[in-house]
Amino acid sequence: MTRELWDQEAATFDREPDHGLADPATRAAWRDLLLGVLPSAPARVADLGCGTGTLARLLVDEGYEVDGLDFSEEMITRARAKVPEAHFVVDDAASPGLEPHAYDVVLSRHVLWAMSDPVQAFGRWVNLLRPGGVAVLVEGSWSTGAGLTADEAAEIVRQHRSELTVQHLTDAVYWGKEIDDERYLLVSRA
Ligand SMILES: C[S@@+](CC[C@H](N)C(=O)[O-])C[C@H]1O[C@@H](n2cnc3c(N)ncnc32)[C@H](O)[C@@H]1O
């Protein structure tokens, strides 16, 4: 999708349960999922393709320092309003202009699939990590036909990393509905 299309999505983006996390049970599920794999706060997180900043809000509330990046001005305008404590930049996640080797966590939810060269993009994401940093991806192969299977995402990650785990996110609580497609958390610690 183009930047212009994401700009058009921004005003209604948070209506999806997993985007806006308006339901306390959904928000708590994402909180528990992410805190279960992130290093303890305080830690520096780069949220790539951060959208309206919902995950940034969640993590700042838990004591993390978050830099968010998205190429959509409309998404970033909303993220800045939602999370004034965080730092947001309008930039291309394919080549993020954030400080190299400065982050404990690179987090990206539903963005790797949209990269024209995901192997190259993920290599640049990994370059943002400090030694010992963690890459946390949430991706899916959706019933719409878009996305990446867990096997495809793992293959991309293995071009740059030696270790990864995949957790399938089948519980309806994450999505506000039952799902029958493939959605997962991929964590790489080395
Ligand atoms: C499905 S949304 C996910 C937003 C957020 N990560 C979340 O989970 O709520 C995808 C986001 O990636 C952004 N995006 C897509 N391609 C991008 C690119 N090349 N560079 C930066 N952001 C991009 C879009 O603008 C959009 O905000």
The ligand as a Tripos MOL2 file, in Angstrom:
@<TRIPOS>MOLECULE
LIG
   27    29     1     0     0
SMALL
NO_CHARGES

@<TRIPOS>ATOM
      1 C1         -1.0700   -2.3340    9.5380 C.3       1 LIG1
      2 S1         -0.4280   -0.7970   10.0380 S.3       1 LIG1
      3 C2          0.2970   -1.2160   11.6370 C.3       1 LIG1
      4 C3          0.4830   -0.0260   12.5440 C.3       1 LIG1
      5 C4          1.0660   -0.3630   13.9210 C.3       1 LIG1
      6 N1          2.3310   -1.0580   13.7980 N.3       1 LIG1
      7 C5          0.1100   -1.2020   14.7270 C.2       1 LIG1
      8 O1          0.3330   -2.4110   14.8390 O.co2     1 LIG1
      9 O2         -0.8950   -0.6600   15.2300 O.co2     1 LIG1
     10 C6          0.9950   -0.5960    9.0070 C.3       1 LIG1
     11 C7          1.7160    0.7110    9.2750 C.3       1 LIG1
     12 O3          2.9570    0.6710    8.5920 O.3       1 LIG1
     13 C8          3.1540    1.9010    7.9500 C.3       1 LIG1
     14 N2          4.0420    1.6480    6.8210 N.ar      1 LIG1
     15 C9          3.8090    0.8660    5.7360 C.ar      1 LIG1
     16 N3          4.8710    0.8830    4.9100 N.ar      1 LIG1
     17 C10         5.7930    1.6880    5.5020 C.ar      1 LIG1
     18 C11         7.0960    2.1160    5.1520 C.ar      1 LIG1
     19 N4          7.6790    1.7150    4.0050 N.pl3     1 LIG1
     20 N5          7.7480    2.9390    5.9850 N.ar      1 LIG1
     21 C12         7.1690    3.3700    7.1370 C.ar      1 LIG1
     22 N6          5.9440    3.0180    7.5170 N.ar      1 LIG1
     23 C13         5.2630    2.1830    6.7100 C.ar      1 LIG1
     24 C14         1.7700    2.4030    7.5750 C.3       1 LIG1
     25 O4          1.7350    3.7920    7.3810 O.3       1 LIG1
     26 C15         0.9700    1.9490    8.7820 C.3       1 LIG1
     27 O5          0.9570    2.9350    9.7700 O.3       1 LIG1
@<TRIPOS>BOND
     1     1     2 1
     2     2     3 1
     3     2    10 1
     4     3     4 1
     5     4     5 1
     6     5     6 1
     7     5     7 1
     8     7     8 2
     9     7     9 1
    10    10    11 1
    11    11    12 1
    12    11    26 1
    13    12    13 1
    14    13    14 1
    15    13    24 1
    16    14    15 ar
    17    14    23 ar
    18    15    16 ar
    19    16    17 ar
    20    17    18 ar
    21    17    23 ar
    22    18    19 1
    23    18    20 ar
    24    20    21 ar
    25    21    22 ar
    26    22    23 ar
    27    24    25 1
    28    24    26 1
    29    26    27 1
@<TRIPOS>SUBSTRUCTURE
     1 LIG1         1 GROUP 0 **** ****
